[in-house]
Amino acid sequence: MQYDPSINIIDLILRKRDGGALTEFEIATLVYGYTVGHIPDYQVSAFLMAAFLKGMSDEEMVALTDAMLNSGRVLDLSDIPGRKVDKHSTGGVGDKVSIPLAPIVAACGVPVPMISGRGLGHTGGTLDKLESIPGFSVDMDIAGYRKQLADIGLVMIGQTDDIAPADRKMYALRDVTGTVEFVPFIAASILSKKLAEGIDALVLDVKHGSGAFMQRESDARFLAETLVRVSEKFGKPTVALLTDMDQPLGCYAGNWPEIEESLEVLQGEGPADLVEVTMALAAEMLLSGGRTDNLDEARALAIDAVTSGRAMDRFEQMVSHQGGSVSSLRHPAVRKEGVQELLIHAPSDAADYVARIDARLVGRAMVELGAGRRKKEDPVDPLAGVRLLKRQGERVAAGAPIARLEASTADRFDTSVSLILEAFSFSPEATEPGSRLTDRYANGLWMNP
Ligand code: URA
């Protein structure tokens, strides 16, 4: 990485503070100097806040992404046949899409190298969900990652220490300096990790609504456009779907419950909204992977991978390669033995239909229950979660069960119950749930999917 230790960091901070721009080389110096410990936290904090307040140009954003990407190892998977494609979601409540999606796409012949994160706050993380499968390991060295991708076309692991180390350090600093919610930093953070995986193309699921990182649709649109533009500057064709995360995706939230719901999708069942988002993203990945040039045909290929059982086989193969218990997938009731349950009932004055279930409140209930984390070092209860028994538009009688909480122990139910009750709103009229797919951004154009 380019680095000039003689550059005066104070000059860079002053220039940014006064609205000026930094060069690619200066940004690389700042990022690399910070990663190796030559530049202290307080100077980078000042830079982060100055950039947050004054903004960054596209050139600066690309330079920041490049410096963060090259702060660690950038994988080259070109010796593995096929166009490697990954999906990144900005995260939400009940968003287990990666789990059925990756094996569906791999079963159609497009290799999926997926490096994911853990849950934090109200949003869940793919790694925590996978780890709720007994024995499943998300820790793998790069040699193992390459071998599994070459052997079965599918690997799902956690970030290794040598992938984008600058992001880990800078994200921790952003978290304590009020500089997280800034699109150039978010874009550089997400893309530095994804571009290091060795992918040829990327599909993004940018969510908006109460359970999403970006609550306003306009902010999600801006983030999607920025992510696509920056990713393509690195030569990676990128498509973004904008999806609605105002209400939890699917009926289950929590780690093991989300594995169970993912299995339903792989069996050709599962709730319509979850299937809709999974299949839309699968079709995009198959298109990006060069499997076909037509979205309808791509969707048909994805459906065939499910109905033929090939997607489920591929998932079981991956679970087995990564040390997980395939038997727990086939006998989920055994996995749940001893789990504590509590039914939540509609209030006595509830009107006839569920009007909305606020995703953020459900996510907070998951943290209270131990299915999610407040701080990144918190442990999670793999069995904890909620099963929504009634969803938007469904008829409900006063006092009828609307949700079921589950956890390894019953001692954390109380706060979760009130949050779930608060999440539900009722109405005398039925509201039909709309499509979760809001828009699609590709080749510089928004086009309804
Ligand atoms: N996700 C990331 O990986 N980084 C951010 O900055 C925000 C969301």
Residues whose N, C-alpha, C, O or C-beta is under 5 A from the ligand:
A	BS01	URA	V180 F185 I186 S189 I190
